[in-house]
Structures are given as C-alpha cells and as structure tokens.
Amino acid sequence: MRRRLVIAIVAVAAGAVVLFGVPLALVLERSYRDEDLLRLQRDTIAATRSIDLPTQRGDPVELPRSRDALAVYDRAGRRVAGSGPAAAPSLVASVLRSGRPADDVQGGRLVAAVPILVDERVTGAVRAVRGGAGAARDTHGAWLVIAAIAAAVLAAATLAALVLGRRLAAPLERLAGAARRLGDGDFSVRAPRADVAEVDAVGAALDATAQRLGDLVARERAFTTNASHQLRTPLAALRLELEALQLDDPEAAGLAEAVAQVERLQSTIDTLLSVARDANRGDEVADLSRLLDDAEERWREMLARDARPLRSRTTAMRPLARASRPVVDEIVDVLVDNAHLHGAGAVTLTVRELDGWLALDVADQGQGFTGDPEQAMSRRPSADGHGIGLALARTLAHAEGGRLVVTSPGPAPVLTLLLRAAGAGRDGRAPAVGGGS
C-alpha cells in the first residue's frame, strides 16, 4: 500500500508539472523571441533616421554603424546598399506595399523590415538581420529554471508521499499484526486506535470479533473438558470391570480386544481434550515414517481377520511433519477405520512430498463414495454410511494447520491428509493434490 500511494502521489505531481511546465516553457520561448524581434525592429527604425535615399542615380547611400546586417531597398525593390538579396525578399516587399514594419524568424535568425518615409511617402525600406542566439540563451536559461522548480516540486511531493504513506500504513500494519495474533489464537488482543475513522472502525470490528471468538472458544473448551470428565468415569469403571473379568478368566475370548478398544477410546478422549485446551502447537514434529509403522502394527491384525492386507510405504526423503503426533495418530486411525468399515480389498498408506507439504494417502479397493464426498465430511452421518469420524478427522487436521481432502472419490477411493513439512514456511495455501499411489 505504501509504495502504491507514493507512486500515485508522485505520478500526479509529475503530471501536474508537465501540464504546467511545458506550456510555460513554450510561452517563455515565444515571449523571448518576440521581445528580441521588437528590439530589432526598434533598432532598425532608429537606423532609418540616418539613411537618406539619393534623388539622383549613382549617389552612395551611407549606412549607420550597427551590429546587425543592414540592407537598403528602393521603391522598386532593388538593393541599393548593404548586404542581402539583390531583389527585395517577400518580407521587404510587403513592407514596401503596406508601409508598415514587419518581422520574422528565418533559419534561426531574426529579420526585421522597416519602411523609409519621406513626406509620409514610402521611398524604400531597410532590412536588418540579427542572430537568434540571445533569445535562445534566454530561453534555455528559463527552461533550466523551470526544470529546477519541477525537480524541487517532485522531490517535495515524494517526501510528502513518503511521510503520508508512513502515517497511513502504520495503523494498518498494527491492525494486521493484531489480526495475526488473533489468528494465532490470542483472543485477548485489541487493535490499537489510529485517529482515522475508517481504520478505527475496522479495529473496533476486530475487537468485537476477538471478544466473541474468545467467548465461543471458552465455552467449547469448557464443554469439552466437562464432557471428557464425564466420559472418563464410566470408561474407567468399564476398564476395571473388563480387567476384573480378564483376571477371573484369562482365556475368555474378546476380553483383551475389549480392553484395547477402551484404551483407544481413552486415548482419543485425551487427544481431543489436548486439542481443545491448546490449539497452538506449532513447535511439535511428527515422524510420519514411524507413524505408519505404528499404525500398521495397530491395524494389521484387525484387517487380517477379514483377509485384507495392510501396506505402507514412504517416498518422502524427510517425512517430518509440523504436527502433534497423537493428533495425527487419531486422524490416521479414523481414516483406516473408515476404509475398514466401508471399503474393500487391501488398505494402502503412503507418505509423499508435495511442494513443501507432506501428503499421507489412505487408499482401499472399495467402491468409494456414492454421493458427494463433502457430505461424508459433515457432522451428520451421510447416506452411504459414513459417520462423523471423517468430520472429526478434518477438524483435527485443520487444528494442526493441515487439510483433509478426498483425492479420489472412487472406485478405489483415496483420502489425503496434508501436513506442512517441518522446516517449511508457515504461510501459503495447501497445494492441489493428485491421486494417491
């Protein structure tokens, strides 16, 4: 903004200088030329007072001393004295006819013609030629003065534009800083006032937004905390019951799996509670290669019961993502569970690099989404049986600064988790993703 404002003000000042300075320079040039022509005409009239045309042929004509080239012509237009064309040129001829002085600029020289009057009768004319260096010198001097004034005006306009741009941009920069802090989760931020009505109106709206968001997040965090505490008590009791049954009958089928599911549910609650309490964990790094190994260990046996293999591979050279490892584990579990419940065939996990991001693809060989894939990401269960798990996974991905997208809706659907690679910049949008492999 500051640069555009400076450019606009300087451009307007330059346009004003050109529109004013160029006509002024042309007017001054004409003025100096007319002034020199008038001076030449006046000197020529003075010279005619010392010139007498002879009444008899052969008498010489005496010319006064002058710095100009003088030529005397008789009534018939013949040169009788001085230097110049032998026959009267057009300017002299017009003077002989009209009896009035005339002047002109010819080839950069000033030319004046004045009639010689005797008893109010035109008996001849005097032609004077003077160089135009004086007018050119005065014109150039005036142009230099105009150029200096124009440069001073442009310099003053540039300085004023810089000062004005700084005064106008500084409040906006402070407002942008407050908006960034609000985006980072600091809901206590308040925009500074700048005594500019429009900017202060934006700051007041930002303050109100921060207040409302702070209240909303506080309520949601309080609800999440209370809900988690309410869930922990029955889960702990359920776990104790299952462990007691397992002690009574260690060989009972399904007890170990039930205890494992309770532990996973407890881990999910802890992860959600952690996300709700602290949304800013930008310094955490998750090794996606180890994450795939752990996910394969958790899910291989369950998928094998349905004769479905689980494969994983990493093509990224440095599979480190800027994200919380427990949160990414939860997202991957949701995606694998979705493939297990609604898909078919082998489940494949792939980590690949993508323009400063890491893409984690979860694919299976089922029919995929029968309707709009975005409906599967909504909070309500979709018509094809997908519940709120994918919506939860997308919310968790956004909380980590990533994205969860349906790369291929099917057949052989692919869901892709995009996470910013460790060491990459924090700015920039998630890239478009192609099909997973």
C-alpha positions as a Markdown table, in Angstrom:
| # | Residue | x | y | z |
|---|---|---|---|---|
| 1 | Met | 0.0 | 0.0 | 0.0 |
| 2 | Arg | 2.7 | 2.4 | 1.0 |
| 3 | Arg | 4.6 | 2.0 | -2.3 |
| 4 | Arg | 1.4 | 2.3 | -4.4 |
| 5 | Leu | 0.5 | 5.5 | -2.5 |
| 6 | Val | 3.9 | 7.1 | -3.1 |
| 7 | Ile | 3.8 | 6.1 | -6.8 |
| 8 | Ala | 0.3 | 7.6 | -7.2 |
| 9 | Ile | 1.2 | 10.9 | -5.5 |
| 10 | Val | 4.4 | 11.3 | -7.4 |
| 11 | Ala | 2.7 | 10.4 | -10.7 |
| 12 | Val | 0.0 | 13.1 | -10.0 |
| 13 | Ala | 2.7 | 15.7 | -9.2 |
| 14 | Ala | 4.7 | 14.8 | -12.3 |
| 15 | Gly | 1.6 | 15.1 | -14.4 |
| 16 | Ala | 0.8 | 18.5 | -13.0 |
| 17 | Val | 4.4 | 19.7 | -13.5 |
| 18 | Val | 4.3 | 18.5 | -17.1 |
| 19 | Leu | 0.9 | 20.1 | -17.8 |
| 20 | Phe | 2.0 | 23.4 | -16.3 |
| 21 | Gly | 5.7 | 23.4 | -17.2 |
| 22 | Val | 5.7 | 22.5 | -20.9 |
| 23 | Pro | 3.2 | 25.2 | -21.9 |
| 24 | Leu | 5.0 | 27.8 | -19.7 |
| 25 | Ala | 8.3 | 26.9 | -21.4 |
| 26 | Leu | 6.8 | 27.3 | -24.8 |
| 27 | Val | 5.2 | 30.6 | -23.8 |
| 28 | Leu | 8.5 | 31.9 | -22.5 |
| 29 | Glu | 10.3 | 30.8 | -25.7 |
| 30 | Arg | 7.8 | 32.8 | -27.8 |
| 31 | Ser | 8.0 | 35.8 | -25.4 |
| 32 | Tyr | 11.8 | 36.0 | -25.6 |
| 33 | Arg | 11.7 | 35.7 | -29.4 |
| 34 | Asp | 9.0 | 38.4 | -29.7 |
| 35 | Glu | 10.9 | 40.6 | -27.3 |
| 36 | Asp | 14.1 | 40.3 | -29.4 |
| 37 | Leu | 12.2 | 40.9 | -32.6 |
| 38 | Leu | 10.6 | 44.0 | -31.1 |
| 39 | Arg | 14.1 | 45.2 | -30.0 |
| 40 | Leu | 15.5 | 44.5 | -33.5 |
| 41 | Gln | 12.6 | 46.4 | -35.1 |
| 42 | Arg | 13.1 | 49.4 | -32.8 |
| 43 | Asp | 16.8 | 49.5 | -33.6 |
| 44 | Thr | 16.1 | 49.3 | -37.3 |
| 45 | Ile | 13.6 | 52.2 | -37.1 |
| 46 | Ala | 16.3 | 54.2 | -35.4 |
| 47 | Ala | 18.7 | 53.3 | -38.2 |
| 48 | Thr | 16.3 | 54.6 | -40.8 |
| 49 | Arg | 16.6 | 58.1 | -39.4 |
| 50 | Ser | 20.2 | 58.2 | -40.5 |
| 51 | Ile | 19.6 | 56.8 | -44.0 |
| 52 | Asp | 18.7 | 59.1 | -46.9 |
| 53 | Leu | 17.9 | 57.7 | -50.3 |
| 54 | Pro | 19.6 | 59.7 | -53.1 |
| 55 | Thr | 17.5 | 61.6 | -55.5 |
| 56 | Gln | 20.0 | 61.0 | -58.3 |
| 57 | Arg | 21.3 | 57.7 | -59.6 |
| 58 | Gly | 24.9 | 57.0 | -58.6 |
| 59 | Asp | 24.9 | 58.8 | -55.2 |
| 60 | Pro | 26.0 | 56.4 | -52.5 |
| 61 | Val | 23.8 | 55.5 | -49.5 |
| 62 | Glu | 25.5 | 55.8 | -46.2 |
| 63 | Leu | 24.6 | 53.2 | -43.6 |
| 64 | Pro | 24.9 | 53.8 | -39.8 |
| 65 | Arg | 27.2 | 51.6 | -37.7 |
| 66 | Ser | 25.2 | 48.7 | -36.4 |
| 67 | Arg | 25.8 | 45.2 | -35.1 |
| 68 | Asp | 23.0 | 43.9 | -37.5 |
| 69 | Ala | 23.4 | 43.1 | -41.1 |
| 70 | Leu | 21.6 | 46.1 | -42.9 |
| 71 | Ala | 20.3 | 46.3 | -46.5 |
| 72 | Val | 18.5 | 49.3 | -48.1 |
| 73 | Tyr | 16.0 | 48.7 | -50.9 |
| 74 | Asp | 14.4 | 51.4 | -53.1 |
| 75 | Arg | 10.8 | 51.8 | -54.0 |
| 76 | Ala | 11.2 | 49.4 | -56.9 |
| 77 | Gly | 12.6 | 46.7 | -54.6 |
| 78 | Arg | 16.3 | 46.8 | -55.7 |
| 79 | Arg | 19.1 | 46.7 | -53.1 |
| 80 | Val | 20.9 | 50.0 | -53.2 |
| 81 | Ala | 23.2 | 49.5 | -50.2 |
| 82 | Gly | 24.2 | 46.9 | -47.6 |
| 83 | Ser | 24.3 | 43.1 | -47.7 |
| 84 | Gly | 21.4 | 41.0 | -48.6 |
| 85 | Pro | 19.4 | 39.6 | -51.5 |
| 86 | Ala | 19.6 | 41.8 | -54.7 |
| 87 | Ala | 15.9 | 41.8 | -55.1 |
| 88 | Ala | 13.6 | 42.6 | -52.2 |
| 89 | Pro | 12.5 | 39.4 | -50.4 |
| 90 | Ser | 8.9 | 38.8 | -49.5 |
| 91 | Leu | 9.2 | 40.5 | -46.1 |
| 92 | Val | 10.6 | 43.7 | -47.6 |
| 93 | Ala | 8.1 | 43.6 | -50.5 |
| 94 | Ser | 5.2 | 43.5 | -48.0 |
| 95 | Val | 6.7 | 46.5 | -46.2 |
| 96 | Leu | 7.0 | 48.5 | -49.4 |
| 97 | Arg | 3.4 | 47.8 | -50.2 |
| 98 | Ser | 1.9 | 48.4 | -46.8 |
| 99 | Gly | 4.3 | 50.9 | -45.4 |
| 100 | Arg | 4.2 | 49.1 | -42.0 |
| 101 | Pro | 7.2 | 47.5 | -40.2 |
| 102 | Ala | 7.3 | 43.7 | -40.3 |
| 103 | Asp | 9.5 | 41.0 | -38.7 |
| 104 | Asp | 10.0 | 37.2 | -38.9 |
| 105 | Val | 12.3 | 34.4 | -37.8 |
| 106 | Gln | 14.1 | 32.8 | -40.8 |
| 107 | Gly | 16.6 | 29.9 | -40.3 |
| 108 | Gly | 17.1 | 30.7 | -36.7 |
| 109 | Arg | 17.9 | 34.4 | -37.4 |
| 110 | Leu | 15.7 | 37.4 | -36.6 |
| 111 | Val | 14.7 | 39.5 | -39.6 |
| 112 | Ala | 13.0 | 43.0 | -39.5 |
| 113 | Ala | 12.0 | 45.3 | -42.3 |
| 114 | Val | 11.1 | 48.9 | -41.8 |
| 115 | Pro | 9.9 | 51.4 | -44.4 |
| 116 | Ile | 11.8 | 54.7 | -45.2 |
| 117 | Leu | 9.3 | 57.5 | -45.2 |
| 118 | Val | 9.7 | 60.9 | -46.9 |
| 119 | Asp | 6.8 | 63.3 | -46.5 |
| 120 | Glu | 4.7 | 60.3 | -45.4 |
| 121 | Arg | 5.5 | 58.5 | -48.6 |
| 122 | Val | 7.3 | 55.2 | -48.7 |
| 123 | Thr | 10.5 | 55.7 | -50.7 |
| 124 | Gly | 12.3 | 52.5 | -49.7 |
| 125 | Ala | 12.9 | 50.0 | -46.9 |
| 126 | Val | 15.6 | 48.8 | -44.6 |
| 127 | Arg | 16.1 | 45.2 | -43.9 |
| 128 | Ala | 18.0 | 44.1 | -40.7 |
| 129 | Val | 19.2 | 40.6 | -39.8 |
| 130 | Arg | 20.3 | 39.6 | -36.3 |
| 131 | Gly | 21.3 | 36.3 | -34.9 |
| 132 | Gly | 18.9 | 34.4 | -32.6 |
| 133 | Ala | 21.5 | 33.4 | -30.0 |
| 134 | Gly | 20.3 | 35.9 | -27.4 |
| 135 | Ala | 16.7 | 34.6 | -27.5 |
| 136 | Ala | 17.9 | 31.0 | -27.4 |
| 137 | Arg | 20.2 | 31.7 | -24.5 |
| 138 | Asp | 17.4 | 33.4 | -22.5 |
| 139 | Thr | 15.0 | 30.5 | -23.4 |
| 140 | His | 17.4 | 27.9 | -22.3 |
| 141 | Gly | 18.0 | 29.7 | -19.0 |
| 142 | Ala | 14.3 | 29.9 | -18.4 |
| 143 | Trp | 13.9 | 26.2 | -19.2 |
| 144 | Leu | 16.7 | 25.4 | -16.7 |
| 145 | Val | 14.9 | 27.4 | -14.0 |
| 146 | Ile | 11.6 | 25.6 | -14.8 |
| 147 | Ala | 13.4 | 22.2 | -14.7 |
| 148 | Ala | 14.9 | 23.1 | -11.3 |
| 149 | Ile | 11.5 | 24.1 | -10.0 |
| 150 | Ala | 9.9 | 20.9 | -11.4 |
| 151 | Ala | 12.6 | 18.8 | -9.7 |
| 152 | Ala | 12.1 | 20.6 | -6.4 |
| 153 | Val | 8.3 | 20.0 | -6.7 |
| 154 | Leu | 8.7 | 16.3 | -7.5 |
| 155 | Ala | 11.2 | 15.9 | -4.6 |
| 156 | Ala | 8.8 | 17.7 | -2.2 |
| 157 | Ala | 5.9 | 15.5 | -3.5 |
| 158 | Thr | 8.0 | 12.4 | -3.0 |
| 159 | Leu | 8.9 | 13.4 | 0.6 |
| 160 | Ala | 5.3 | 14.3 | 1.4 |
| 161 | Ala | 4.1 | 11.0 | -0.1 |
| 162 | Leu | 6.6 | 9.0 | 2.0 |
| 163 | Val | 5.5 | 10.8 | 5.2 |
| 164 | Leu | 1.8 | 10.4 | 4.3 |
| 165 | Gly | 2.3 | 6.8 | 3.3 |
| 166 | Arg | 4.0 | 6.0 | 6.6 |
| 167 | Arg | 1.3 | 7.7 | 8.6 |
| 168 | Leu | -1.4 | 5.9 | 6.7 |
| 169 | Ala | 0.3 | 2.5 | 6.5 |
| 170 | Ala | 1.5 | 2.3 | 10.1 |
| 171 | Pro | -2.0 | 2.0 | 11.6 |
| 172 | Leu | -2.9 | -0.7 | 9.0 |
| 173 | Glu | 0.3 | -2.6 | 9.8 |
| 174 | Arg | -0.5 | -2.5 | 13.5 |
| 175 | Leu | -4.0 | -3.7 | 12.7 |
| 176 | Ala | -2.6 | -6.5 | 10.6 |
| 177 | Gly | -0.4 | -7.5 | 13.5 |
| 178 | Ala | -3.4 | -7.7 | 15.8 |
| 179 | Ala | -5.3 | -9.8 | 13.2 |
| 180 | Arg | -2.3 | -12.2 | 13.0 |
| 181 | Arg | -2.3 | -12.5 | 16.8 |
| 182 | Leu | -6.0 | -13.2 | 16.7 |
| 183 | Gly | -5.4 | -15.8 | 14.0 |
| 184 | Asp | -2.8 | -17.5 | 16.3 |
| 185 | Gly | -5.4 | -17.9 | 19.0 |
| 186 | Asp | -4.7 | -14.8 | 21.2 |
| 187 | Phe | -8.3 | -13.7 | 21.8 |
| 188 | Ser | -7.2 | -11.0 | 24.3 |
| 189 | Val | -5.7 | -8.9 | 21.5 |
| 190 | Arg | -7.1 | -5.5 | 21.0 |
| 191 | Ala | -6.5 | -3.3 | 17.9 |
| 192 | Pro | -4.7 | 0.0 | 18.5 |
| 193 | Arg | -6.5 | 3.2 | 17.6 |
| 194 | Ala | -5.1 | 5.5 | 14.9 |
| 195 | Asp | -7.4 | 8.5 | 15.0 |
| 196 | Val | -8.5 | 7.6 | 11.4 |
| 197 | Ala | -12.3 | 6.9 | 11.4 |
| 198 | Glu | -12.2 | 4.1 | 8.8 |
| 199 | Val | -9.2 | 2.3 | 10.4 |
| 200 | Asp | -10.7 | 2.7 | 13.9 |
| 201 | Ala | -14.0 | 1.2 | 12.7 |
| 202 | Val | -12.1 | -1.9 | 11.4 |
| 203 | Gly | -10.2 | -2.1 | 14.7 |
| 204 | Ala | -13.5 | -1.9 | 16.7 |
| 205 | Ala | -15.0 | -4.7 | 14.5 |
| 206 | Leu | -11.8 | -6.8 | 15.1 |
| 207 | Asp | -12.1 | -6.2 | 18.8 |
| 208 | Ala | -15.7 | -7.4 | 18.8 |
| 209 | Thr | -14.8 | -10.4 | 16.7 |
| 210 | Ala | -12.0 | -11.3 | 19.1 |
| 211 | Gln | -14.3 | -11.0 | 22.1 |
| 212 | Arg | -17.0 | -13.2 | 20.5 |
| 213 | Leu | -14.4 | -15.8 | 19.4 |
| 214 | Gly | -12.8 | -15.8 | 22.8 |
| 215 | Asp | -16.2 | -16.4 | 24.5 |
| 216 | Leu | -17.1 | -19.1 | 22.0 |
| 217 | Val | -13.8 | -20.9 | 22.3 |
| 218 | Ala | -14.0 | -20.6 | 26.1 |
| 219 | Arg | -17.5 | -22.2 | 26.1 |
| 220 | Glu | -16.4 | -25.0 | 23.8 |
| 221 | Arg | -13.3 | -25.7 | 25.8 |
| 222 | Ala | -15.4 | -25.8 | 29.0 |
| 223 | Phe | -17.9 | -28.1 | 27.4 |
| 224 | Thr | -15.1 | -30.4 | 26.1 |
| 225 | Thr | -13.5 | -30.5 | 29.5 |
| 226 | Asn | -16.7 | -31.3 | 31.2 |
| 227 | Ala | -17.7 | -33.9 | 28.6 |
| 228 | Ser | -14.3 | -35.6 | 28.9 |
| 229 | His | -14.5 | -35.8 | 32.7 |
| 230 | Gln | -18.0 | -37.2 | 32.4 |
| 231 | Leu | -16.7 | -39.9 | 29.9 |
| 232 | Arg | -13.6 | -40.7 | 31.9 |
| 233 | Thr | -15.5 | -42.0 | 34.9 |
| 234 | Pro | -17.6 | -44.6 | 33.1 |
| 235 | Leu | -14.7 | -45.6 | 30.9 |
| 236 | Ala | -12.5 | -46.1 | 34.0 |
| 237 | Ala | -15.3 | -48.2 | 35.5 |
| 238 | Leu | -15.7 | -50.2 | 32.3 |
| 239 | Arg | -12.0 | -50.8 | 32.1 |
| 240 | Leu | -11.9 | -52.0 | 35.7 |
| 241 | Glu | -14.8 | -54.4 | 35.0 |
| 242 | Leu | -13.1 | -55.8 | 31.9 |
| 243 | Glu | -9.8 | -56.2 | 33.7 |
| 244 | Ala | -11.5 | -58.0 | 36.6 |
| 245 | Leu | -13.2 | -60.4 | 34.1 |
| 246 | Gln | -9.9 | -60.9 | 32.5 |
| 247 | Leu | -8.3 | -61.9 | 35.8 |
| 248 | Asp | -11.1 | -64.3 | 36.5 |
| 249 | Asp | -10.9 | -65.9 | 33.1 |
| 250 | Pro | -7.7 | -65.1 | 31.2 |
| 251 | Glu | -8.7 | -67.3 | 28.4 |
| 252 | Ala | -12.1 | -65.5 | 27.8 |
| 253 | Ala | -12.5 | -64.6 | 24.1 |
| 254 | Gly | -12.7 | -60.9 | 23.3 |
| 255 | Leu | -11.7 | -59.5 | 26.6 |
| 256 | Ala | -8.2 | -58.5 | 25.5 |
| 257 | Glu | -9.7 | -56.8 | 22.4 |
| 258 | Ala | -12.3 | -55.0 | 24.5 |
| 259 | Val | -9.7 | -53.7 | 26.9 |
| 260 | Ala | -7.6 | -52.5 | 23.9 |
| 261 | Gln | -10.7 | -50.7 | 22.5 |
| 262 | Val | -11.3 | -49.0 | 25.8 |
| 263 | Glu | -7.7 | -47.9 | 26.0 |
| 264 | Arg | -8.0 | -46.5 | 22.4 |
| 265 | Leu | -11.2 | -44.6 | 23.3 |
| 266 | Gln | -9.4 | -43.2 | 26.4 |
| 267 | Ser | -6.5 | -42.1 | 24.2 |
| 268 | Thr | -9.0 | -40.4 | 21.8 |
| 269 | Ile | -10.6 | -38.5 | 24.6 |
| 270 | Asp | -7.2 | -37.4 | 25.9 |
| 271 | Thr | -6.2 | -36.2 | 22.4 |
| 272 | Leu | -9.4 | -34.3 | 21.8 |
| 273 | Leu | -9.0 | -32.7 | 25.2 |
| 274 | Ser | -5.5 | -31.7 | 24.4 |
| 275 | Val | -6.5 | -30.1 | 21.2 |
| 276 | Ala | -9.3 | -28.2 | 22.9 |
| 277 | Arg | -7.1 | -26.9 | 25.6 |
| 278 | Asp | -4.2 | -25.8 | 23.4 |
| 279 | Ala | -4.7 | -25.0 | 19.7 |
| 280 | Asn | -1.2 | -23.7 | 19.2 |
| 281 | Arg | 1.4 | -26.5 | 19.0 |
| 282 | Gly | 3.4 | -25.3 | 16.0 |
| 283 | Asp | 6.7 | -26.5 | 17.5 |
| 284 | Glu | 5.8 | -30.2 | 17.6 |
| 285 | Val | 7.2 | -32.5 | 14.9 |
| 286 | Ala | 5.7 | -35.9 | 13.9 |
| 287 | Asp | 7.8 | -38.6 | 12.1 |
| 288 | Leu | 5.3 | -40.0 | 9.6 |
| 289 | Ser | 7.5 | -43.0 | 8.8 |
| 290 | Arg | 7.4 | -44.2 | 12.4 |
| 291 | Leu | 3.7 | -43.2 | 12.5 |
| 292 | Leu | 3.0 | -45.6 | 9.6 |
| 293 | Asp | 4.9 | -48.4 | 11.3 |
| 294 | Asp | 2.8 | -47.9 | 14.5 |
| 295 | Ala | -0.5 | -47.7 | 12.5 |
| 296 | Glu | 0.4 | -50.9 | 10.7 |
| 297 | Glu | 1.1 | -52.6 | 13.9 |
| 298 | Arg | -2.3 | -51.5 | 15.4 |
| 299 | Trp | -4.4 | -52.4 | 12.4 |
| 300 | Arg | -2.8 | -55.3 | 10.6 |
| 301 | Glu | -4.4 | -58.0 | 12.8 |
| 302 | Met | -7.8 | -56.5 | 12.7 |
| 303 | Leu | -7.7 | -56.2 | 8.9 |
| 304 | Ala | -6.2 | -59.7 | 8.5 |
| 305 | Arg | -9.3 | -61.2 | 10.2 |
| 306 | Asp | -11.2 | -60.1 | 7.1 |
| 307 | Ala | -8.4 | -61.3 | 4.8 |
| 308 | Arg | -7.5 | -57.7 | 3.9 |
| 309 | Pro | -3.8 | -56.8 | 3.7 |
| 310 | Leu | -2.4 | -53.5 | 5.0 |
| 311 | Arg | 0.5 | -52.0 | 3.2 |
| 312 | Ser | 2.5 | -48.8 | 3.9 |
| 313 | Arg | 5.4 | -47.0 | 2.2 |
| 314 | Thr | 7.2 | -43.7 | 2.3 |
| 315 | Thr | 8.6 | -41.9 | -0.7 |
| 316 | Ala | 9.4 | -38.7 | 1.1 |
| 317 | Met | 13.1 | -38.1 | 1.7 |
| 318 | Arg | 12.4 | -36.4 | 5.1 |
| 319 | Pro | 8.9 | -37.4 | 6.3 |
| 320 | Leu | 8.8 | -35.0 | 9.3 |
| 321 | Ala | 5.6 | -33.0 | 9.6 |
| 322 | Arg | 4.9 | -30.0 | 11.7 |
| 323 | Ala | 2.1 | -31.5 | 13.7 |
| 324 | Ser | 1.2 | -33.3 | 17.0 |
| 325 | Arg | 1.9 | -37.0 | 16.8 |
| 326 | Pro | -1.1 | -38.1 | 18.9 |
| 327 | Val | -3.4 | -35.9 | 16.8 |
| 328 | Val | -2.1 | -37.3 | 13.5 |
| 329 | Asp | -2.4 | -40.9 | 15.0 |
| 330 | Glu | -6.0 | -40.2 | 15.7 |
| 331 | Ile | -6.6 | -38.9 | 12.2 |
| 332 | Val | -4.9 | -41.9 | 10.6 |
| 333 | Asp | -6.9 | -44.3 | 12.8 |
| 334 | Val | -10.2 | -42.6 | 11.7 |
| 335 | Leu | -9.1 | -42.9 | 8.0 |
| 336 | Val | -8.1 | -46.6 | 8.3 |
| 337 | Asp | -11.2 | -47.4 | 10.3 |
| 338 | Asn | -13.3 | -45.8 | 7.6 |
| 339 | Ala | -11.5 | -47.9 | 4.9 |
| 340 | His | -12.0 | -51.0 | 7.1 |
| 341 | Leu | -15.8 | -50.4 | 7.6 |
| 342 | His | -16.8 | -49.0 | 4.2 |
| 343 | Gly | -14.0 | -50.2 | 1.9 |
| 344 | Ala | -12.8 | -53.4 | 0.4 |
| 345 | Gly | -9.5 | -55.1 | -0.5 |
| 346 | Ala | -6.1 | -54.0 | 0.6 |
| 347 | Val | -5.6 | -50.8 | 2.5 |
| 348 | Thr | -2.5 | -48.8 | 1.5 |
| 349 | Leu | -0.8 | -46.0 | 3.4 |
| 350 | Thr | 1.6 | -43.8 | 1.5 |
| 351 | Val | 3.6 | -40.7 | 2.5 |
| 352 | Arg | 4.9 | -38.4 | -0.2 |
| 353 | Glu | 6.3 | -34.9 | -0.6 |
| 354 | Leu | 4.3 | -32.2 | -2.3 |
| 355 | Asp | 5.6 | -28.6 | -2.6 |
| 356 | Gly | 6.7 | -28.1 | 1.0 |
| 357 | Trp | 3.9 | -30.3 | 2.3 |
| 358 | Leu | 3.7 | -33.9 | 3.2 |
| 359 | Ala | 0.7 | -35.9 | 1.8 |
| 360 | Leu | -0.4 | -39.0 | 3.6 |
| 361 | Asp | -2.7 | -41.1 | 1.4 |
| 362 | Val | -5.1 | -43.7 | 2.7 |
| 363 | Ala | -6.5 | -45.9 | -0.1 |
| 364 | Asp | -8.5 | -49.0 | -0.4 |
| 365 | Gln | -10.1 | -51.0 | -3.3 |
| 366 | Gly | -13.7 | -50.5 | -2.5 |
| 367 | Gln | -16.5 | -48.6 | -4.4 |
| 368 | Gly | -15.8 | -45.3 | -2.7 |
| 369 | Phe | -18.3 | -42.6 | -2.0 |
| 370 | Thr | -21.7 | -43.0 | -3.7 |
| 371 | Gly | -22.7 | -39.3 | -3.3 |
| 372 | Asp | -21.0 | -36.0 | -2.7 |
| 373 | Pro | -17.7 | -36.7 | -0.9 |
| 374 | Glu | -18.1 | -33.5 | 1.1 |
| 375 | Gln | -21.2 | -34.9 | 2.7 |
| 376 | Ala | -19.0 | -37.5 | 4.3 |
| 377 | Met | -17.1 | -34.7 | 6.0 |
| 378 | Ser | -20.2 | -33.2 | 7.6 |
| 379 | Arg | -21.2 | -33.7 | 11.2 |
| 380 | Arg | -24.3 | -35.7 | 10.3 |
| 381 | Pro | -24.0 | -39.3 | 9.1 |
| 382 | Ser | -24.2 | -39.4 | 5.3 |
| 383 | Ala | -26.4 | -41.7 | 3.2 |
| 384 | Asp | -23.6 | -44.1 | 2.3 |
| 385 | Gly | -23.0 | -44.9 | 6.0 |
| 386 | His | -20.1 | -42.6 | 6.7 |
| 387 | Gly | -20.5 | -41.2 | 10.2 |
| 388 | Ile | -19.0 | -38.2 | 12.0 |
| 389 | Gly | -15.5 | -39.8 | 12.1 |
| 390 | Leu | -14.3 | -38.1 | 8.9 |
| 391 | Ala | -15.7 | -34.8 | 10.1 |
| 392 | Leu | -13.7 | -35.2 | 13.3 |
| 393 | Ala | -10.6 | -36.1 | 11.3 |
| 394 | Arg | -11.0 | -33.0 | 9.1 |
| 395 | Thr | -11.4 | -30.8 | 12.2 |
| 396 | Leu | -8.3 | -32.2 | 13.8 |
| 397 | Ala | -6.4 | -31.7 | 10.5 |
| 398 | His | -7.4 | -28.0 | 10.4 |
| 399 | Ala | -6.4 | -27.7 | 14.1 |
| 400 | Glu | -2.8 | -28.8 | 13.1 |
| 401 | Gly | -2.7 | -26.3 | 10.2 |
| 402 | Gly | -3.3 | -29.1 | 7.6 |
| 403 | Arg | -6.1 | -30.3 | 5.3 |
| 404 | Leu | -8.0 | -33.5 | 4.8 |
| 405 | Val | -9.3 | -33.9 | 1.2 |
| 406 | Val | -10.9 | -36.6 | -0.9 |
| 407 | Thr | -8.3 | -37.1 | -3.6 |
| 408 | Ser | -10.3 | -39.8 | -5.4 |
| 409 | Pro | -13.9 | -40.5 | -4.6 |
| 410 | Gly | -13.8 | -44.0 | -6.1 |
| 411 | Pro | -13.8 | -46.6 | -7.2 |
| 412 | Ala | -10.6 | -47.3 | -5.2 |
| 413 | Pro | -11.1 | -44.1 | -3.1 |
| 414 | Val | -8.2 | -42.1 | -1.7 |
| 415 | Leu | -8.3 | -39.7 | 1.2 |
| 416 | Thr | -5.3 | -37.5 | 1.6 |
| 417 | Leu | -4.1 | -35.8 | 4.8 |
| 418 | Leu | -1.9 | -32.7 | 4.0 |
| 419 | Leu | 0.5 | -31.6 | 6.7 |
| 420 | Arg | 3.1 | -28.9 | 6.4 |
| 421 | Ala | 6.6 | -30.3 | 6.3 |
| 422 | Ala | 9.0 | -29.4 | 9.2 |
| 423 | Gly | 11.2 | -26.6 | 8.1 |
| 424 | Ala | 8.8 | -25.2 | 5.5 |
| 425 | Gly | 7.3 | -21.7 | 5.9 |
| 426 | Arg | 4.2 | -21.1 | 7.8 |
| 427 | Asp | 2.5 | -19.1 | 5.1 |
| 428 | Gly | 0.9 | -20.3 | 1.9 |
| 429 | Arg | -2.0 | -22.4 | 1.0 |
| 430 | Ala | -2.1 | -26.2 | 0.7 |
| 431 | Pro | -1.3 | -27.4 | -2.8 |
| 432 | Ala | -3.7 | -29.2 | -5.1 |
| 433 | Val | -3.2 | -32.9 | -4.7 |
| 434 | Gly | -3.3 | -35.6 | -7.3 |
| 435 | Gly | -4.3 | -39.2 | -7.0 |
| 436 | Gly | -2.6 | -41.3 | -4.4 |
| 437 | Ser | -0.4 | -44.3 | -5.3 |
